[in-house]
Amino acid sequence: MFLVFPTGKSGKNRVLNAYRRNVAAITGALKMPVLSTVNQFTDKHQAFTKGGLRALIFNENSNGLAKAGAVVRLGRKVLIDEAKFFAWVESQNAGAA
């Protein structure tokens, strides 16, 4: 990926537009995952309880959640990748049907 820098004396707007294109290109290429703690996740998605989510995380190796990559650990902190978690939920639903 190459960054676009304006050339010549064309003014402030051209520099600003080039900067915006560069930021859009970089952020589009690096789709950042949405990571949440258990408390943040349950506050945002009220269909899941803290205890239920903690039980899923505790049994992640037996229920396939670890294989899906939905649980991210940073030291002692446990984070949930929302996109991968909901993809795992959909796969569980597809297996039951």
C-alpha positions in Angstrom: 0.0 0.0 0.0 1.4 3.4 -1.0 0.5 6.6 0.7 -0.6 9.5 -1.5 1.1 12.8 -0.8 0.1 15.9 -2.8 2.7 17.6 -4.9 2.9 21.3 -5.9 1.4 24.3 -4.3 -2.3 23.5 -4.6 -3.5 24.5 -1.1 -4.7 23.2 2.2 -7.8 21.4 0.9 -5.8 19.1 -1.4 -3.5 18.1 1.5 -6.5 17.5 3.7 -8.2 15.4 1.0 -5.1 13.3 0.5 -4.8 12.8 4.2 -8.4 11.6 4.4 -7.8 9.1 1.5 -4.7 7.8 3.3 -6.6 7.3 6.5 -9.5 5.6 4.7 -7.1 3.3 2.9 -5.3 2.3 6.1 -8.4 1.8 8.2 -10.2 -0.1 5.5 -7.3 -2.5 5.2 -6.9 -3.1 9.0 -10.5 -3.9 10.0 -10.1 -3.8 13.7 -12.1 -6.4 15.7 -14.6 -5.3 18.3 -13.3 -6.7 21.6 -15.3 -6.5 24.8 -14.9 -7.7 28.3 -17.6 -10.0 29.7 -19.3 -7.0 31.5 -19.2 -4.8 28.4 -20.5 -7.6 26.2 -23.4 -8.4 28.5 -24.3 -4.7 28.9 -24.3 -4.3 25.1 -26.1 -7.7 24.3 -28.6 -8.2 27.0 -29.7 -11.6 25.7 -26.5 -13.0 27.3 -26.0 -13.1 31.1 -22.6 -12.7 32.7 -22.8 -16.2 34.3 -23.8 -17.8 31.0 -21.1 -16.1 29.1 -18.5 -17.1 31.7 -19.7 -20.7 31.5 -19.2 -20.6 27.8 -15.7 -19.2 28.2 -14.8 -21.8 30.9 -15.9 -24.6 28.6 -14.5 -23.0 25.4 -12.3 -26.1 24.5 -15.2 -28.5 24.7 -17.9 -26.3 23.0 -15.8 -25.0 20.1 -15.6 -21.4 21.1 -11.8 -21.7 21.3 -11.6 -23.1 17.8 -13.7 -20.2 16.5 -11.1 -17.8 18.0 -13.8 -15.8 19.8 -12.0 -15.5 23.1 -8.8 -13.4 23.3 -6.6 -13.4 26.3 -4.2 -10.6 27.2 -2.6 -11.6 30.5 -5.4 -12.1 32.9 -7.9 -10.1 30.9 -10.4 -12.1 28.8 -11.9 -10.4 25.8 -14.6 -11.5 23.4 -14.3 -10.9 19.6 -17.9 -10.0 18.9 -17.9 -10.9 15.2 -16.3 -14.3 15.8 -18.6 -15.0 18.8 -21.7 -14.4 16.7 -20.4 -16.4 13.9 -19.9 -19.3 16.4 -23.5 -18.8 17.7 -24.7 -19.0 14.1 -22.7 -22.2 13.5 -24.3 -23.7 16.7 -27.7 -22.8 15.4 -26.9 -24.4 12.0 -25.8 -27.6 13.7 -29.1 -27.9 15.6 -31.3 -27.5 12.5 
